[in-house]
């Protein structure tokens, strides 16, 4: 035995493997990111919903970690998606509001996405579902980058919401080719395509990254009778039904990963892009979609990675979608972009009961909302209004950017979210108020100064 050890150890050392931790010798994990659209903090049964039955997501949480204080990148669609895929605050990444066909605004080619980082690392990559970072999806329709231009080998997407509804959508585009009417319900169509890609189109010699951005439960909602009929005694059977249909589709995907034998080496992330528009769905939090109160930005979130995340974990640390890119980078051994500010941090230390350290608080700015700005640091949240009365309409116009860059902040209000999660009791006398105010002013000025000015884009 001793002779074997003397012979074998120098060989290992010569290969550079002797002192490497066991987890670095394992195969790189597959990664699946799943994003719901307009799902409220209280819309899953694991988060307290008495109306929805979501057994598959509940089981996913029991097998991994459930987050209590996880945040979207904004209170509306496109900016939250930009924050997730780049690890940067949405305004810093140049996405001020939801993207419309009338605007220049889109996710710029200069931004680096999770898919680009993982492709560089040798991953096979796919985006399936809503995109909403530009509309130039059909080949030859425009110059704005589509998912294929931003790191995805294979993609099937819609520019914005499923049209005319989740049922039989007509606006999916696959790798630049419009599909026309696709029969079925959007979430099930997305999972069908995920299974097809896994079986037929990915490079099976590589680990894979799948980005599944579902349309549910954004309007216009639709759901199969077996789900909607459970909620006929409510005013919104299709809303609740489409959440349960989404849970069913996710269950199919998880079963597929089990059948492939890859679940134990797959990091799964599930969350939502912003709060719900439905009354009660964000309970017990204050506010809703389009607002920077907690109900507009705090989201359900679940992560599972067997052997790395303890089952039935509950993470109370403030975290968010900006942390997804650096977390995936550390998990896969990929490099975090070094030539730009990355606002998120890796969450892996939390899974071994260690702390994370941020360079600055979590931050949001959305011009139609009052409050217009919010930051979160530890137990504390600070909100503020603009000194310039920025337009509050739903449709963003690039002419607003001048005032957005110029405005200062005022009417600061401090809340301790551990003691007051519903933001009812403003704290007016506390040393933390001036500390947080100084941090907000500095961070806000830094972000809006860097933010791209779309008035100059050609």
Secondary structure by P-SEA (a helix, b strand, c coil): caaaaaacaaaaaaaccccccccccccbbbbbbbbbccccccccccccccccccaaaaaaaaabbbbccccccccccaaaaaaaaccccccccccccccccccccccccccccaaaaaaaaccbbbbccccccccccccccccccccccccccccccccccccccccccccccccccccccccccaaaaaaaaaaaaacccccccccbbbbbbcccccccccccccccccccccccaaaaaaaaaaaaaaaaaaaaaaaacccccbbbbbbbcbbbcccccccccccccccccccccbbbbbbbbcccccccccccccccccaaaaaaaaaacccccccccccccccccccccbbbbbccccccccccccccbbbbcccbbbbbbbcccccccccccccaaaaaacccccbbbbbcccccccccccccccaaaaaaaaaaaaaaaaaaaacccccccc
